Amino acid sequence: MTIEQAQKEVDNWITTVGVRYFSELTNLGILMEEVGELSRILVRKYGEQSFKESDKGKDLSDEMADVLWVLICLANQTGVDLTKALQENFVKKNLRDADRHKQNEKLK
């Protein structure tokens, strides 16, 4: 699935099953919640914290998909073409950071 297809499929699901989009601010809050859930799993899996009983069985890929879903909702609501935005972001990073990371002593 391409990013463009994902944006179309999320829009189709929202307008048929989900009835309508939540407001942009509500979706921003939901995005923060989903990022928090993703963070919780990553911190416990790769960090020093241990899993709580309520964290067990949570799936990292599902949490990432939840974040992506809400981000796509926000892009759809605000008219952002994520494919184009990501392509432009690569250009920006390639120009700005062409040598930056290679010269970073912390990364060696």
Secondary structure, DSSP 8 states (H G I E B T S, - for coil): --HHHHHHHHHHHHHHTS-S---HHHHHHHHHHHHHHHHHHHHHHHSS----GGGTT--HHHHHHHHHHHHHHHHHHHT--HHHHHHHHHHHHHHHSTTTTTT-GGG-
